[in-house]
Amino acid sequence: MLKIGGILVIAIIIIALEVPYLLKDKLKREMWAFSILLIIAIGLSIAMALNVNIPNPIDLISTIFKPFSWFLYDYLLK
């Protein structure tokens, strides 16, 4: 629980430092991007703090391209 609290405190500090600048300069697109990326980062950080198994993106890419790799391997060896 202490880890999650620390993550949230750090996120609040980041928000307090960045959001006033974004609001002052009226950077709406940057504010949306900042918000979405911060929410993703907070979610992943909390999941890691709770020892949740987070899959590696390379596993998905490997699963998608493995049949194509086998096809090319068979085609080139024949």
PEFEN-V801318 format. One line per field, one symbol per residue. ss: DSSP state (~ for helix, > for strand, _ for the rest). phi: phi as a letter, one per 20 degrees, with the letter a starting at -180 (. if undefined). Layout:
ss=???
phi=???
//
This chain:
ss=_~~~~~~~~~~~~~~~~~~~~~~~___~~~~~~~~~~~~~~~~~~~~~~_______~~~~~~~~~~~~~~~~~~~~~_
phi=.fffffffffffffffeefgffffeleffffffgfffffffffffffffelefdfeffffffffefffffffffffee
//
